């Protein structure tokens, strides 16, 4: 089962006006998920999205 479910870790540093918050996140996904490339792309751009807020 461990070779069917994959995990990605990401450390996100969110910048605000007066501090930086660090978020440790993990993504679990099924390697046969037909949308996995899109999901991984979005997951990898989370820091950019949060920095825009």
C-alpha positions in Angstrom: 0.0 0.0 0.0 2.8 2.4 0.7 3.9 2.4 -3.0 0.4 3.4 -4.1 0.0 6.4 -1.8 2.7 9.1 -2.2 3.6 11.9 0.1 5.1 15.4 -0.6 6.3 17.7 2.1 6.4 21.5 1.8 7.7 24.2 4.1 5.8 27.5 3.4 7.0 30.8 4.6 4.1 33.3 4.6 5.2 36.9 4.7 3.0 39.5 6.4 3.7 43.1 7.2 5.7 42.5 10.3 6.5 38.8 10.5 7.1 35.5 8.7 5.0 32.5 9.6 6.3 29.1 8.7 3.8 26.4 7.8 4.9 22.7 7.6 2.5 20.9 5.3 2.2 17.4 3.7 0.2 16.2 0.7 -0.9 12.6 0.3 -2.1 11.5 -3.0 -2.8 8.3 -5.0 -0.2 7.7 -7.7 -2.9 6.7 -10.1 -4.9 9.9 -9.6 -5.6 11.3 -13.1 -5.3 14.8 -11.6 -2.1 14.3 -9.7 0.0 16.7 -11.9 -2.5 19.5 -11.3 -2.8 18.8 -7.6 1.0 18.8 -7.2 1.4 22.0 -9.2 -1.1 23.8 -7.0 0.5 22.4 -3.9 3.9 23.6 -5.0 2.6 27.1 -5.7 0.9 27.6 -2.3 3.6 29.9 -1.0 3.1 32.2 -4.0 -0.7 32.2 -3.5 -0.4 33.0 0.2 2.2 35.8 -0.4 -0.3 37.5 -2.7 -2.8 37.9 0.2 
